[in-house]
Amino acid sequence: MVNFEYKSSYDMSDFRKIIEVLRSPGGCPWDIEQTHESIRRNLLEEAYEVCEAIDQKSSEHLREELGDLLMQIIFHTRIEEEKGNFNLDDVADSACKKLIYRHPHVFGNLNVSGSEEVIQNWDELKKTEKAQTTVAKTMTDVAESLPALWRAEKIQKKAKKVGFDWPDVSGAMDKLNEEVSELIDAQAEKDKAHIEEELGDLLFTAVNIARFSDIDPETALHRSCEKFIKRFESLESEAIKSGKQLKNMTLEEMEVLYDAAKQKC
């Protein structure tokens, strides 16, 4: 057993110590084997679970999920600390300096009229900080690891800032019809690479429509997923009531039940 002081209440220093113990000789074999790459997905999953807790408006669940996310941050930092690169205090130092630099209206002498000007200043300071001398550079700096719909939205917003945008949603709607037609042509060709390209263009245009409508495309798609699940659940329930199994039903039979489910939800 490792040498560790058990307490009725723990703080951040204890959190760091626990991760250190888990990663040390005599600690946990699984934890010792992990790398940034092996637990990359864990970090993403924990971040999404925090978002789910926020959506549920549950403080208790949020506290739990924030702890799980914080554990990932401490874990990744510990891996770098073992290499002699940086520790958690270095991470905090960098974050603090960034916040101070990007808030000259709080920590400096800059006056702002409101939150809109704060965002404008933030963007300009970020460009200077990251040496983003062109609009294209600001686009390439949008993380590829973001969900594709969010990445598309952020890229489109950067184009909008220099006027590369339709005046209203009708332009995006016309473009959507054009992309649907091109996807149909690609399907007829049975060229997978071309189909992928045209499908991507269609999705990118759909995000444009969401942006003009002030709708989060990720939220919209998640809600459509939930709606489909509820309707399919109703379809399956009705099939079971009639003594049928879905795998033995025809598509036409299932569509009748699905259409009925659409009237309910």
Secondary structure by P-SEA (a helix, b strand, c coil): cccccccccccaaaaaaaaaaaacccccccccccccccaaaaaaaaaaaaaaaaaaccaaaaaaaaaaaaaaaaaaaaaaaaaccccaaaaaaaaaaaaaaaccccccccccccaaaaaaaaaaaaaaaaccccaaaaaaaccccccaaaaaaaaaaaaaaaccccccaaaaaaaaaaaaaaaaaaaaaccaaaaaaaaaaaaaaaaaaaaaacccaaaaaaaaaaaaaaaaaaaaaaaaaaccccccccaaaaaaaaaaaaacc
